[in-house]
């Protein structure tokens, strides 16, 4: 989805004018930039968190020549999606699936689901 498609989608969903949505979007982007510079993170409620992380200097390889090169350290932005959205897309996490399930309807609590 590009910026134009996003603006049009928000216009339809929220019933706002194009100028209002563009103004909101530009403000959101500017706010994200300032927060990432100042606090190293930007929270998007209901979606996730953008965080600045430091990637260490590392050794790499030029794929064309095979020559070993040094890749300098740099800041990168990582996005961590909130659990409810992640579970919507991927189902419950493994630790949630490992928890004991409530007994099936009509089953006494001590009886295995498959019977004896």
C-alpha distances in whole Angstrom, upper triangle without the diagonal:
4,7,8,6,6,10,11,10,12,15,15,15,18,19,19,19,17,19,19,16,15,18,17,14,16,19,17,16,19,21,19,20,24,24,23,26,28,28,26,23,21,21,18,20,19,16,18,19,19,22,23,25,28,28,31,33,33,34,32,33,32,31,33,36,36,38,37,35,35,31,32,31,28,25,22,19,19,17,19,18,20,22,22,18,19,22,20,18,21,24,27,27,31,33,32,33,36,37,40,39,41,44,43,44,48,48,51,49,51,51,48,45,47,51,53
4,6,5,6,9,10,11,12,14,16,16,18,19,18,18,15,17,18,14,13,16,16,12,14,17,15,14,17,19,18,19,22,23,22,24,27,27,25,23,21,21,18,21,20,18,19,20,19,22,23,25,28,28,31,32,33,34,32,33,32,31,33,36,36,37,37,35,34,31,31,30,27,25,22,19,20,18,21,20,22,25,24,21,22,25,23,21,24,27,30,30,34,36,35,36,39,40,43,42,44,47,46,48,51,52,54,52,54,54,51,49,51,54,57
4,6,5,6,9,10,11,12,14,15,16,17,16,15,12,13,14,11,9,12,12,9,10,14,13,11,15,17,16,17,20,21,20,23,25,25,24,22,19,20,17,20,20,18,19,20,19,22,23,26,28,28,32,33,34,36,34,35,34,34,35,38,39,39,39,36,36,32,32,31,27,25,22,19,20,19,21,20,23,26,25,22,23,26,24,23,26,29,31,32,35,37,36,38,41,42,45,44,45,48,48,49,53,53,55,53,56,55,53,51,53,56,59
4,5,5,6,9,10,11,13,14,15,16,14,13,10,12,13,10,9,13,13,11,12,16,15,14,17,20,19,20,23,24,24,26,29,29,28,26,23,23,20,22,22,20,22,23,22,25,27,29,32,32,36,37,38,39,37,38,37,36,37,41,41,42,42,40,39,35,35,34,31,29,26,23,24,22,25,23,26,28,27,24,26,28,26,25,28,31,33,34,38,40,39,40,43,44,47,45,47,50,49,50,54,54,57,55,57,57,55,52,54,57,60
4,5,5,6,9,10,11,12,14,15,14,14,11,14,15,12,11,15,15,12,15,17,16,16,19,21,20,22,25,25,25,28,30,30,28,26,23,23,19,21,20,19,21,23,22,25,27,30,32,32,36,38,38,40,38,38,37,36,38,41,42,43,42,40,40,36,36,35,32,29,26,24,24,21,23,22,24,26,25,21,23,26,23,22,25,28,31,32,35,37,36,37,40,41,44,42,44,47,46,47,50,51,53,52,54,54,52,49,51,54,57
4,5,5,6,9,10,10,12,13,13,13,11,13,13,9,10,13,12,9,12,14,13,13,17,18,17,19,22,22,22,25,27,27,25,23,20,19,16,18,17,15,18,19,19,23,24,27,30,31,34,36,37,39,37,38,37,37,38,42,42,43,42,40,39,35,35,33,30,27,24,21,21,19,21,19,21,23,22,19,21,23,21,20,24,26,29,30,33,35,34,35,38,39,42,40,42,45,44,45,49,49,51,50,52,52,50,47,49,53,56
4,5,5,6,9,10,10,11,10,10,7,9,10,6,7,10,10,8,11,13,12,13,16,17,17,19,22,22,23,25,27,27,27,24,21,20,17,19,19,18,20,21,21,24,26,29,32,33,37,38,39,41,40,41,40,40,41,44,45,45,45,42,41,37,37,35,32,29,26,23,24,21,23,22,23,26,25,22,24,27,24,24,27,29,32,33,36,38,37,38,41,42,44,43,44,47,47,47,51,52,54,52,55,55,53,50,52,56,59
4,6,5,6,9,10,10,10,9,7,11,11,8,10,13,13,11,14,17,16,17,20,21,21,23,26,26,27,29,31,31,30,27,24,23,20,21,21,20,23,24,24,28,30,32,35,36,40,41,42,44,42,43,42,41,43,46,46,47,47,45,44,40,40,39,35,32,30,27,27,24,26,24,25,27,26,23,25,27,24,24,28,30,32,34,37,39,37,39,42,43,45,43,45,47,46,47,51,52,54,52,55,55,53,50,52,55,58
4,5,5,6,8,10,10,11,10,13,13,10,12,15,13,12,15,17,16,17,20,21,21,23,26,26,26,29,30,30,29,26,23,22,18,19,18,17,20,22,22,26,28,31,34,35,39,41,41,43,41,43,42,41,43,46,46,47,46,44,44,40,40,38,35,32,29,26,25,22,24,21,22,24,22,19,22,24,21,21,24,26,29,30,34,36,34,35,39,39,41,40,41,43,42,43,47,48,50,49,51,51,49,46,48,51,55
4,5,5,6,8,8,9,9,11,10,7,10,12,10,10,13,15,13,15,18,18,19,21,23,23,24,27,28,28,27,24,21,19,16,16,16,16,19,21,21,25,27,30,34,35,38,41,42,44,42,44,43,42,44,47,47,48,47,45,44,40,40,38,34,31,28,25,25,22,23,21,21,24,22,19,22,24,21,21,25,27,29,31,34,35,34,35,39,39,41,40,41,43,43,43,47,48,50,48,51,51,49,47,49,52,55
4,6,6,5,5,6,6,9,9,7,9,12,11,11,14,16,16,17,20,21,21,24,25,26,27,30,31,31,30,28,24,23,19,20,19,19,22,24,25,28,31,34,37,38,42,44,45,47,45,47,46,45,47,50,50,51,50,48,47,43,42,41,37,34,31,28,28,25,27,24,25,27,25,23,26,28,25,25,29,30,32,34,38,39,37,39,42,42,44,43,44,46,45,46,49,51,53,51,54,54,52,50,52,55,58
4,6,5,7,9,10,13,12,10,13,16,15,15,18,19,19,20,23,24,24,27,29,29,30,32,34,33,33,30,26,25,21,21,20,20,23,26,26,30,33,36,39,40,44,46,46,48,47,48,47,46,48,51,51,52,52,50,49,45,45,43,39,36,33,30,30,27,28,25,25,27,25,22,25,27,23,24,28,29,31,34,37,39,36,38,41,41,43,41,42,44,43,43,47,48,51,50,52,52,51,48,50,53,56
4,6,8,11,12,15,13,11,14,16,14,14,18,19,18,20,23,23,23,26,27,27,28,31,32,31,31,28,24,22,18,18,17,17,21,23,24,28,31,34,37,38,42,44,45,47,46,47,47,46,48,51,51,52,51,49,48,44,44,42,38,35,32,29,28,25,25,22,22,24,21,19,22,24,21,21,25,26,28,31,34,35,33,35,38,38,40,38,39,41,40,40,44,45,47,46,49,49,47,45,47,50,53
4,6,9,11,13,11,9,13,14,12,13,17,17,16,19,21,21,21,25,26,26,27,30,31,30,30,27,23,21,18,17,17,18,21,23,24,28,31,34,37,39,43,45,46,48,47,49,48,48,50,53,53,53,52,50,49,45,44,42,39,35,33,29,28,25,26,23,23,25,23,21,24,25,23,24,27,28,30,32,36,37,35,36,40,39,41,39,40,43,42,42,46,47,49,47,51,51,49,47,49,52,55
4,7,9,12,10,10,13,15,13,15,18,19,18,21,23,23,24,27,28,28,30,33,33,33,33,30,26,25,21,21,20,21,25,27,28,31,34,37,40,42,46,48,49,51,50,51,51,50,52,55,55,56,55,53,51,47,47,45,41,38,35,32,32,29,29,27,27,29,26,24,28,29,26,27,31,32,34,36,40,40,38,40,43,43,45,43,43,46,45,45,48,50,52,51,54,54,52,50,52,55,58
4,7,8,6,7,10,11,10,12,15,15,16,18,20,21,22,24,26,26,28,30,31,31,31,29,25,24,20,20,21,21,24,26,26,30,32,36,39,40,44,46,48,50,49,50,49,49,51,54,54,54,54,51,50,46,45,43,39,36,34,30,31,28,29,27,27,29,27,25,29,30,28,28,32,33,35,37,41,42,40,41,45,44,47,45,45,48,47,47,51,52,54,53,56,56,55,52,55,57,61
4,5,5,6,9,10,11,12,14,15,17,18,20,21,23,25,26,27,29,31,31,32,32,30,26,25,22,23,24,24,27,28,28,31,33,37,40,41,45,47,48,50,49,50,49,49,50,53,54,54,53,51,50,46,45,43,40,37,34,31,32,29,31,29,29,32,30,28,31,33,30,31,34,36,38,40,43,44,42,44,48,47,50,48,49,52,51,51,55,56,58,56,59,60,58,55,58,61,64
4,5,5,6,9,10,10,12,14,15,16,18,20,21,23,24,26,27,29,30,31,31,28,25,25,22,23,23,23,26,27,26,30,31,35,37,39,42,44,45,47,46,47,46,46,47,50,51,51,50,48,47,43,42,41,37,34,32,29,30,28,29,28,29,32,30,27,30,32,30,30,34,35,38,39,43,44,42,44,47,47,50,48,49,52,51,52,55,57,59,57,60,60,58,56,58,61,64
4,6,5,6,9,10,11,12,14,15,17,18,20,21,23,24,26,27,28,29,30,28,24,25,22,23,25,24,26,27,26,29,31,34,37,38,42,44,45,47,46,47,46,46,48,50,51,51,51,48,46,43,42,40,36,34,32,29,30,28,30,29,30,33,32,29,32,34,32,32,36,38,40,41,44,45,44,46,49,49,52,50,51,54,54,54,58,59,61,59,62,62,60,58,60,63,67
4,6,5,6,9,10,11,12,14,15,16,18,20,21,22,24,26,27,27,28,26,22,22,19,20,22,22,24,25,24,28,29,33,36,37,41,43,45,47,46,48,47,47,48,51,52,52,51,48,47,43,41,40,36,33,31,28,29,27,28,27,28,31,29,27,30,32,30,31,34,36,37,39,42,43,41,44,47,47,49,48,49,52,51,52,55,56,58,56,59,60,58,56,58,61,64
4,5,5,6,9,10,10,12,14,15,16,18,20,21,22,24,25,26,26,24,20,20,17,18,19,19,21,22,22,25,27,30,33,35,38,40,42,44,43,45,44,44,45,48,49,49,48,45,44,40,39,37,33,30,28,25,26,23,25,24,24,28,26,24,27,29,27,27,31,32,34,35,39,40,38,40,44,44,46,45,46,49,48,49,53,54,55,54,56,57,55,53,55,58,61
4,5,5,6,8,10,11,12,14,15,17,18,20,21,23,24,25,25,23,20,20,18,20,21,20,22,22,21,24,26,29,32,33,37,39,40,42,41,43,42,42,43,46,46,47,46,43,42,38,37,35,31,29,27,24,25,23,25,24,26,29,28,25,28,31,29,28,32,34,36,37,40,41,40,42,45,45,48,47,48,51,51,52,56,56,58,56,59,59,57,55,57,60,63
4,6,5,6,9,10,11,12,14,16,17,18,20,21,22,24,24,22,19,19,18,19,21,21,22,22,21,24,25,29,32,33,37,39,41,43,42,44,43,43,45,48,48,48,47,44,42,38,37,35,31,28,27,24,25,24,26,25,26,30,29,27,29,32,30,30,34,36,37,38,41,42,41,43,46,46,49,48,49,52,52,53,57,57,59,57,60,60,58,56,59,62,65
4,6,5,6,9,10,10,12,14,15,16,18,20,21,21,22,20,16,16,14,16,17,17,19,19,19,22,23,27,30,32,35,38,39,42,41,43,43,43,45,47,47,47,46,43,41,38,36,34,30,27,25,22,23,21,23,22,23,26,25,23,26,29,27,27,31,32,34,34,38,39,37,40,43,42,45,44,45,49,49,49,53,54,55,53,56,56,55,53,55,58,61
4,5,5,6,9,10,11,12,14,15,16,19,20,20,20,18,15,15,13,15,17,16,17,17,16,19,21,25,27,29,33,35,36,39,38,39,39,39,41,44,44,44,43,40,38,34,33,31,28,24,22,19,20,18,21,20,21,25,24,22,24,27,25,25,28,31,32,33,36,37,36,38,41,41,44,43,45,48,48,49,53,53,55,52,55,56,54,51,54,57,60
4,5,5,6,9,10,11,12,14,15,17,18,20,20,18,15,16,15,18,20,18,19,18,17,20,21,24,27,28,32,34,36,38,37,39,38,39,40,43,43,43,42,39,37,33,32,30,26,23,22,19,21,20,22,22,23,27,27,24,27,30,28,28,31,33,35,35,38,39,39,41,44,44,47,46,48,51,51,52,56,56,58,56,58,59,57,55,57,60,63
4,5,5,6,9,10,11,12,14,15,16,17,18,17,13,15,14,16,18,18,18,17,16,19,20,24,26,28,32,34,36,39,38,40,40,41,42,45,45,44,43,40,38,34,32,30,27,23,22,19,21,20,22,22,23,26,26,24,27,30,29,29,32,34,34,35,38,39,38,40,43,43,46,45,47,50,51,52,55,56,57,54,57,58,56,54,57,60,63
4,5,5,6,9,10,10,12,14,15,16,16,14,10,11,10,12,15,14,15,14,13,16,17,21,24,26,30,32,34,37,36,38,38,39,41,43,43,43,41,38,36,32,31,28,25,21,20,16,18,16,18,18,19,23,23,21,23,26,25,25,28,30,31,31,34,35,34,37,39,39,42,42,43,47,47,48,52,52,53,51,53,54,52,51,53,56,59
4,5,5,6,9,10,11,12,14,15,15,13,10,12,11,15,17,15,15,14,12,14,15,19,22,23,27,29,31,34,33,35,35,35,37,40,40,39,38,35,33,29,27,25,22,19,17,14,16,15,18,18,20,23,24,21,23,27,26,25,28,30,31,31,35,35,35,37,40,40,43,43,45,48,49,50,54,54,55,52,55,55,53,52,54,57,60
4,5,5,6,9,10,11,12,14,14,13,11,13,13,17,19,18,18,16,14,15,16,19,22,24,27,29,32,34,34,36,36,37,39,41,41,40,39,35,33,30,28,25,22,19,18,15,18,17,20,21,22,26,27,25,26,30,29,29,31,34,34,34,37,38,37,40,42,43,46,46,47,51,51,53,56,56,58,55,57,58,56,54,57,60,63
4,5,5,6,9,10,10,11,12,11,9,11,11,14,17,16,15,14,12,14,15,19,21,24,27,29,32,35,35,37,37,38,41,43,42,42,40,37,34,30,28,26,22,19,18,15,17,16,18,19,20,24,24,23,25,28,28,28,30,32,32,32,35,35,35,38,40,40,43,43,45,48,49,50,54,54,55,52,55,56,54,52,55,58,60
4,6,5,6,9,10,10,10,8,6,8,9,13,15,14,13,10,9,10,11,15,18,20,24,26,29,31,31,34,34,35,37,39,39,38,36,33,31,27,25,23,19,16,14,11,13,12,15,16,17,21,22,20,22,25,25,25,27,29,30,29,32,32,32,35,37,37,41,41,43,46,47,48,52,52,53,50,52,53,51,50,52,55,58
4,6,5,6,9,10,10,9,8,12,13,16,19,17,16,13,10,11,11,15,17,19,22,24,27,30,30,32,32,34,36,37,37,36,34,31,29,25,23,21,17,14,13,11,14,14,17,18,20,24,25,24,25,28,28,28,30,32,32,32,35,35,35,38,40,40,44,44,46,49,50,52,56,55,56,53,55,56,54,53,55,58,61
4,6,5,6,8,9,10,9,12,14,17,20,19,17,14,12,12,12,16,18,21,24,26,29,32,32,35,35,37,39,40,40,39,37,33,31,27,25,22,19,15,15,13,16,16,19,20,22,26,27,25,27,30,30,30,32,34,34,33,36,36,36,39,41,41,45,45,47,51,51,53,57,56,57,54,56,57,56,54,57,60,62
4,5,5,5,7,6,6,9,12,14,18,17,14,11,10,10,10,14,16,19,23,25,28,31,32,35,35,37,39,41,40,39,37,33,31,27,25,22,18,15,14,12,14,14,16,18,19,22,24,23,24,27,28,28,30,31,31,30,33,33,33,36,38,38,41,42,44,47,48,50,53,53,54,51,53,54,52,51,54,57,59
4,6,6,4,5,6,10,12,15,18,16,14,11,8,7,7,10,13,16,19,21,24,27,28,31,31,33,35,37,36,35,33,30,27,23,21,18,15,11,11,9,11,12,14,17,18,22,24,22,23,26,27,27,28,30,30,29,32,31,32,35,37,37,41,41,43,47,48,50,53,53,53,50,52,53,51,50,53,56,58
4,6,6,8,10,13,16,19,22,20,18,14,11,10,8,12,13,16,19,21,24,27,28,31,32,33,36,37,36,35,33,29,26,23,20,17,14,11,12,11,14,15,18,20,22,25,27,26,27,30,31,30,32,34,34,32,35,35,35,38,40,40,44,45,47,50,52,54,57,56,57,54,56,57,55,54,56,59,61
4,6,8,10,13,16,19,22,21,18,15,13,11,10,13,15,18,21,23,26,30,31,34,35,37,39,40,39,38,35,32,29,26,23,20,17,14,15,14,16,17,19,21,22,26,28,27,27,31,32,32,33,35,34,33,35,35,36,39,40,40,44,44,46,50,51,53,57,56,56,53,55,56,55,54,57,59,61
4,5,8,11,14,16,20,18,16,12,11,9,9,12,14,17,20,23,26,29,30,34,35,37,39,40,39,38,35,32,29,26,23,20,17,14,14,13,14,15,16,18,19,22,25,24,25,28,29,29,30,32,31,30,32,31,32,35,36,36,40,41,43,47,48,50,53,52,53,50,51,53,51,50,53,56,58
4,7,10,14,16,19,17,14,10,8,6,5,8,10,14,17,20,22,26,27,30,31,33,36,37,36,35,32,29,26,23,20,17,14,10,10,9,11,12,13,16,18,21,23,23,23,26,27,27,28,30,29,28,30,29,30,33,35,35,39,40,42,45,47,49,52,51,52,49,50,52,50,49,51,54,56
4,7,10,13,15,14,11,7,5,4,6,9,13,16,19,22,24,28,28,31,32,34,36,38,37,36,34,31,28,24,22,19,16,12,11,9,9,10,11,13,14,18,20,19,19,23,24,24,25,27,26,25,27,27,28,31,32,32,36,37,39,42,44,46,49,48,49,46,47,49,47,46,49,51,53
4,7,10,12,11,9,6,5,7,9,12,16,18,22,25,27,30,30,33,34,35,38,40,39,38,36,33,31,27,25,22,19,15,13,10,10,9,11,12,13,17,18,17,18,21,22,22,24,26,26,25,28,27,27,30,32,32,36,36,38,42,43,44,48,47,48,45,47,48,47,45,48,51,53
4,6,9,8,6,4,6,9,12,15,19,21,24,27,29,33,33,35,36,37,40,42,41,40,38,36,33,30,28,25,22,18,16,13,12,10,10,10,10,14,15,14,16,19,19,20,22,23,23,22,25,25,25,28,30,30,33,33,35,38,39,41,44,44,45,42,44,45,44,42,45,48,50
4,6,5,5,6,8,11,14,17,21,23,27,30,31,34,34,36,37,37,40,42,41,41,39,37,35,31,30,27,24,20,18,14,13,10,10,9,9,13,13,12,14,17,17,18,20,21,22,22,25,25,24,27,30,29,33,32,34,37,38,39,43,43,44,41,44,45,43,41,44,47,49
4,6,6,8,11,14,17,20,24,26,29,33,34,37,37,39,40,40,43,45,44,45,42,40,38,34,33,30,27,23,21,17,16,13,12,10,9,12,12,11,14,16,16,17,20,20,20,21,24,24,23,26,28,28,30,30,31,35,35,37,40,40,41,39,41,42,41,39,42,45,47
4,6,9,13,16,19,22,25,27,30,34,35,37,37,39,40,40,43,45,44,45,43,41,39,35,34,32,29,25,22,19,17,13,11,9,7,9,8,8,11,13,12,14,16,17,17,18,22,22,20,23,26,25,28,27,28,32,32,33,37,37,38,36,39,39,38,36,39,42,44
4,7,10,13,17,19,23,24,27,30,31,34,33,36,37,36,39,42,40,41,39,37,35,32,31,28,26,22,19,15,13,10,9,6,6,9,9,7,9,12,12,12,15,16,17,17,21,21,20,23,25,26,28,28,30,33,33,35,39,39,40,37,40,40,38,37,39,42,45
4,7,10,14,15,19,21,24,27,28,31,31,33,34,35,38,40,38,39,37,35,33,29,28,25,23,19,16,13,10,7,5,4,5,8,10,9,10,13,13,14,15,17,17,17,20,20,20,22,25,25,28,28,30,34,34,36,40,39,41,38,40,41,39,37,40,43,45
4,6,10,12,16,18,21,25,26,29,29,32,33,33,36,38,37,37,35,32,30,27,25,22,20,16,14,10,8,6,5,7,8,11,13,12,13,16,17,17,18,20,20,19,22,22,22,25,27,27,31,31,33,37,38,39,43,42,43,40,42,43,41,40,43,45,48
4,7,10,13,15,19,22,23,26,26,29,30,31,34,35,34,34,32,29,27,23,22,19,16,13,10,6,6,5,7,9,11,14,17,15,15,19,20,19,20,23,23,21,24,25,25,28,29,30,34,34,36,40,41,43,46,46,47,44,45,46,44,43,45,48,51
4,6,10,12,16,19,21,24,25,28,29,30,33,34,33,33,30,27,25,21,20,16,14,10,8,6,5,6,8,11,13,16,19,18,17,21,22,22,22,25,24,22,25,25,26,28,30,31,34,35,38,41,42,45,48,47,48,45,46,47,45,44,46,49,51
4,7,10,13,16,18,22,22,25,27,28,31,32,31,30,27,25,22,18,16,13,10,6,6,5,6,9,11,15,17,20,23,21,21,24,26,25,25,28,27,25,28,28,29,31,33,34,37,38,41,44,46,48,51,50,51,48,49,50,48,47,49,52,54
4,6,10,13,15,18,19,23,24,26,29,30,28,28,25,22,19,16,14,11,8,6,5,6,7,10,12,16,18,20,24,22,21,25,26,25,25,28,27,25,27,27,28,31,32,33,37,38,41,44,46,48,51,50,51,47,49,50,47,47,49,52,53
4,6,9,12,16,17,21,22,24,27,28,26,25,22,19,16,13,11,7,6,5,6,9,10,14,15,19,22,24,27,26,25,28,30,28,28,31,30,28,29,29,31,33,34,36,39,41,44,47,49,51,54,53,54,50,51,52,50,49,51,54,56
4,7,9,12,13,17,19,21,24,24,23,21,18,16,13,10,9,5,5,6,7,10,11,14,16,20,23,25,28,27,25,28,30,28,28,30,30,27,29,29,31,33,34,36,39,41,44,47,49,51,55,53,54,50,51,52,49,49,50,54,55
4,6,10,12,16,18,21,24,24,21,20,17,14,11,9,7,5,7,9,10,14,14,18,20,23,26,28,31,30,28,31,33,31,31,33,33,30,30,31,33,35,35,37,41,43,46,49,51,54,57,55,56,52,53,54,51,51,52,55,56
4,7,10,13,16,18,21,21,19,17,13,11,7,6,5,4,8,11,12,16,17,21,23,26,29,31,34,33,31,34,36,34,33,36,36,33,33,34,37,38,39,41,44,46,49,52,54,57,60,58,59,55,56,57,54,53,55,58,59
4,6,10,13,16,18,18,16,14,10,9,6,5,7,7,10,13,14,18,18,22,23,27,30,31,35,33,31,34,36,33,32,35,35,32,33,33,36,37,38,40,44,46,49,52,53,56,59,57,58,55,55,56,53,52,53,57,58
4,7,10,13,16,15,12,10,7,6,5,6,9,11,13,17,17,21,21,25,26,29,33,34,37,35,33,36,38,35,34,37,37,34,34,36,38,39,39,42,46,47,51,54,55,58,61,59,60,57,57,57,54,54,55,58,59
4,7,9,12,12,9,8,6,5,6,6,10,12,14,17,17,20,21,24,26,29,32,33,37,35,32,35,37,34,33,36,36,34,34,36,38,39,39,42,46,47,51,53,54,57,60,59,60,57,57,57,54,53,54,57,58
4,6,9,8,6,6,5,6,8,9,13,16,18,20,20,23,24,27,29,31,35,36,39,37,34,37,38,35,34,38,38,36,36,38,40,41,41,44,48,49,53,55,56,59,62,60,62,59,59,59,55,55,55,59,60
4,6,6,5,5,6,7,10,11,14,17,19,21,21,24,25,28,30,32,36,37,40,38,35,38,39,36,36,39,40,38,38,40,43,43,44,47,50,51,55,57,58,61,64,62,64,61,61,61,58,57,57,61,62
4,6,5,8,9,11,13,14,17,20,21,23,22,25,25,28,30,32,36,37,39,37,34,37,38,35,34,37,39,37,37,39,42,42,43,46,49,50,54,56,56,59,62,61,62,60,60,60,56,55,55,59,60
4,6,8,11,12,15,16,19,22,23,26,25,28,28,31,33,35,39,40,43,40,37,40,41,38,37,41,42,40,41,43,45,45,46,49,53,54,57,59,60,63,66,64,66,63,64,63,60,58,59,62,64
4,5,9,11,14,16,19,22,24,27,27,30,30,33,35,38,41,42,45,42,40,43,44,41,40,43,45,42,43,45,47,47,48,51,54,56,59,62,62,65,68,66,68,65,65,65,61,60,61,64,65
4,7,9,13,14,18,21,23,26,26,28,29,32,34,36,40,41,43,41,38,41,42,39,38,41,42,40,40,42,45,45,45,48,52,53,57,59,60,63,66,64,65,63,63,62,59,58,58,62,63
4,6,10,12,16,19,21,25,25,28,29,32,34,37,40,41,44,42,39,42,44,41,40,43,44,41,41,43,46,46,47,50,53,55,58,61,61,64,68,66,67,64,64,64,61,60,60,64,65
4,7,10,13,16,19,22,22,26,27,30,32,35,38,39,42,40,38,41,42,39,38,41,42,39,39,41,44,44,44,47,51,52,56,59,59,63,66,64,65,62,62,62,59,58,59,62,63
4,6,10,13,15,19,20,23,24,28,30,33,36,38,41,39,37,40,41,38,38,41,41,39,39,41,43,44,44,47,51,52,56,59,59,62,66,64,65,62,62,62,59,58,59,62,64
4,6,9,12,16,17,21,22,26,28,31,35,36,39,38,35,38,40,38,37,40,40,37,38,39,42,43,43,46,49,51,54,57,58,61,65,63,64,61,61,61,58,58,59,62,63
4,7,9,13,14,17,19,22,25,28,31,33,36,34,32,35,37,34,34,37,37,35,36,37,39,40,41,43,47,49,52,55,56,59,62,60,61,58,59,59,56,55,57,60,61
4,6,10,12,16,18,22,24,28,31,33,36,34,32,36,37,35,35,38,38,35,36,37,39,41,42,44,48,49,52,55,57,59,63,61,62,59,59,60,57,56,58,61,62
4,7,10,13,15,19,21,25,28,30,33,32,30,33,35,33,33,36,36,33,34,34,37,39,39,41,45,46,50,53,54,57,60,58,59,56,57,57,55,54,56,59,60
4,6,10,13,16,19,22,25,28,31,29,28,31,33,31,31,34,34,32,33,34,36,38,39,40,44,45,48,52,53,55,59,57,58,55,56,57,54,53,55,58,60
4,7,10,13,16,19,22,25,28,26,25,29,30,29,29,32,32,30,31,32,33,36,37,38,42,43,46,49,50,53,56,55,56,53,54,55,52,51,53,56,58
4,6,10,13,16,19,22,25,23,22,25,27,25,25,28,29,27,29,29,31,33,34,36,39,40,43,47,47,50,53,52,53,50,51,52,49,48,50,54,55
4,7,10,13,16,19,22,20,19,23,24,22,23,26,26,24,27,27,28,31,32,34,37,38,41,44,45,47,51,50,51,48,49,50,47,46,48,51,54
4,7,10,13,16,18,16,15,19,20,19,19,22,22,21,23,24,25,27,28,30,34,34,37,40,41,44,47,46,47,44,45,46,44,43,45,48,50
4,6,10,12,15,13,12,16,17,16,17,19,20,18,21,22,22,25,27,28,31,32,34,38,38,41,44,43,44,42,43,44,41,40,42,45,48
4,7,9,12,11,10,13,15,14,15,17,17,15,18,18,19,21,23,24,28,28,31,34,35,37,41,40,41,38,40,40,38,37,39,42,44
4,6,9,7,6,10,11,11,12,14,14,13,17,17,17,19,22,23,26,26,28,32,32,34,38,37,39,36,38,38,36,34,37,40,42
4,6,6,6,9,10,11,12,13,13,12,16,16,15,18,20,20,24,24,26,29,30,32,35,35,36,33,35,36,34,33,35,38,41
4,5,5,6,8,10,10,10,9,9,12,12,11,14,17,17,20,20,22,26,26,28,32,31,32,30,32,32,30,29,31,34,37
4,5,5,6,9,10,9,9,10,14,14,12,15,18,17,20,19,21,24,25,26,30,30,31,29,31,32,30,28,31,34,36
4,5,5,6,9,10,10,12,15,16,15,17,20,20,23,22,24,27,27,29,33,33,34,32,34,34,32,30,33,36,38
4,5,5,6,8,8,9,12,14,13,15,18,18,21,21,23,27,27,29,33,32,33,31,33,33,31,29,31,34,37
4,5,5,4,5,7,11,12,10,12,15,16,18,18,20,23,23,25,29,28,30,28,30,30,27,25,28,31,33
4,6,6,8,10,14,16,14,14,18,19,21,19,21,24,24,25,29,29,31,29,31,31,29,27,29,32,35
4,6,9,11,14,16,15,15,19,20,23,21,24,26,26,28,31,31,33,31,33,33,30,28,30,33,36
4,7,8,11,13,13,12,16,17,20,19,22,24,24,27,30,29,31,29,31,30,28,25,27,31,33
4,7,9,12,10,9,13,14,17,16,18,21,20,23,26,26,28,26,27,27,24,22,24,27,30
4,7,8,6,6,10,11,14,13,16,19,19,22,25,24,26,23,25,25,22,21,23,26,28
4,6,5,6,9,11,14,14,17,20,21,24,27,26,27,24,26,26,23,22,24,27,29
4,5,5,6,9,12,13,17,19,21,24,27,25,26,23,24,24,21,20,22,25,27
4,5,5,7,10,12,16,19,20,23,26,24,25,22,22,23,21,20,23,25,27
4,5,6,9,10,13,16,18,20,23,22,23,20,21,21,19,19,21,24,26
4,6,8,8,12,15,16,19,22,20,21,18,19,19,17,16,18,21,23
4,6,9,12,15,16,20,22,20,20,17,18,18,16,15,18,20,22
4,6,10,12,15,18,20,18,18,15,16,17,15,15,18,20,21
4,7,9,12,15,17,14,14,11,12,13,11,12,15,16,18
4,6,8,12,14,12,13,10,12,12,11,10,13,15,18
4,6,9,11,10,10,8,11,11,11,10,14,15,17
4,6,8,6,7,6,8,8,8,7,11,12,14
4,6,5,8,8,11,10,9,7,10,11,14
4,6,8,10,13,12,12,10,13,13,16
4,7,9,12,10,12,10,12,12,15
4,6,8,7,8,7,10,9,12
4,6,6,9,9,12,10,12
4,6,8,9,12,11,13
4,7,9,12,10,10
4,6,8,6,7
4,5,5,7
4,6,9
4,7
4
